[in-house]
Amino acid sequence: MAVTKDCLACIGKYPETENLYIAAGFSNGIAYGPVVGKLIAELVVDGKTSIPVDIFSPHRFYKKQIEWPEFYNYTVLAEFFARV
């Protein structure tokens, strides 16, 4: 599974780009797919969403160096996410 460092998905317009929207980093994408699809459609068409999504802004990772633990070592990953 691909999740973000803070375990929150990224939903929104990518900074400093034209017409690039992000909807990624979900711990359970299938469950969130319909509502996130609606929110992204609202952003593209209306420029805003019907519910606040600021907490999910991709901007929080923009130009930041993120150091992940060794991928497929589940003990290290569990310890890492316990600290976040």
Secondary structure, DSSP 8 states (H G I E B T S, - for coil): ----TTS--EEEE-TT-SS-EEEE--SSHHHHHHHHHHHHHHHHHHSS-SS--GGG-GGGGTT-------TT-HHHHHHHHHH-
